[in-house]
Amino acid sequence: MRSWQELILDREYLDEVQRRDLDQHLPNCNNCRAWAKALGEAEAVVTDQLLAEMDPLAFRAQLLHALARERRQNGWQRCLICWMC
C-alpha cells in the first residue's frame, strides 16, 4: 500500500476509492493534515511566483519562509514520522 503522503501528493490522480479513503483519513490524522496543508501552501507559493515571474532568489526565500512557519506551527518532524501512519 502507498503511504498517505504519496496519496496526498497524487490526489488529483486517485480513483474514487483511494480519494474516499484519504478523505476519511485526513480528519483523524493531525500529521497528515499538516502534511496536506504544507503541500497546499507550497503549491500556492509556487503557483503565485510562477504567475508573477518572480526572481528565483526571492521565490526561494518565500518558500523557505512558508516551510519554516509550518514547521514552527505544526512540528514538521511529526509529518515525517507519520510517513507510514
C-alpha positions in Angstrom: 0.0 0.0 0.0 1.2 3.5 -0.8 1.8 5.9 2.1 -0.8 8.5 3.0 1.7 11.2 1.9 2.0 9.7 -1.5 -1.8 9.7 -1.8 -1.9 13.3 -0.8 0.7 14.2 -3.4 -1.2 12.2 -6.1 -4.7 13.3 -5.0 -5.7 14.6 -8.5 -4.9 11.2 -10.0 -6.6 9.0 -7.3 -9.5 6.8 -8.2 -12.8 7.2 -6.3 -11.9 4.6 -3.6 -8.5 6.0 -2.9 -9.9 9.5 -2.7 -12.6 8.4 -0.3 -10.1 6.6 1.9 -7.9 9.7 2.0 -10.8 11.9 2.8 -11.7 9.7 5.7 -8.2 9.5 7.0 -7.3 13.2 7.0 -9.8 14.4 9.7 -8.4 11.8 12.0 -4.6 12.3 11.5 -3.1 15.6 12.6 0.2 14.7 10.9 -1.3 14.0 7.5 -3.5 17.1 7.8 -0.3 19.2 8.5 1.4 17.5 5.5 -1.5 18.3 3.2 -1.7 21.8 4.4 2.1 22.4 3.9 1.8 20.9 0.5 -1.1 23.1 -0.4 0.7 26.2 0.9 3.9 25.3 -1.0 1.9 24.7 -4.2 0.2 28.1 -3.7 3.5 29.8 -3.3 4.9 28.1 -6.4 1.9 29.0 -8.5 1.9 32.6 -7.4 5.6 33.0 -8.1 5.4 31.4 -11.5 2.5 33.6 -12.4 4.4 36.7 -11.2 7.6 35.5 -12.8 9.4 36.4 -9.6 13.2 36.5 -9.1 14.2 32.9 -8.3 16.1 34.0 -5.1 13.1 35.9 -3.8 10.9 32.8 -4.6 13.3 30.5 -2.7 13.2 32.8 0.3 9.4 32.9 0.4 9.2 29.1 0.0 11.7 28.6 2.8 9.8 31.1 5.0 6.5 29.2 4.4 8.1 25.9 5.2 9.7 27.3 8.4 6.4 28.7 9.5 4.7 25.4 9.0 7.4 23.6 10.9 7.1 26.1 13.8 3.3 25.8 13.9 2.8 22.1 13.4 6.1 20.3 14.1 7.5 19.2 10.7 9.1 16.2 12.4 5.6 14.9 13.2 4.8 15.0 9.4 7.9 13.0 8.6 7.3 10.5 11.4 3.8 9.9 10.1 5.2 8.8 6.7 3.7 5.4 7.1 0.9 6.0 9.6 
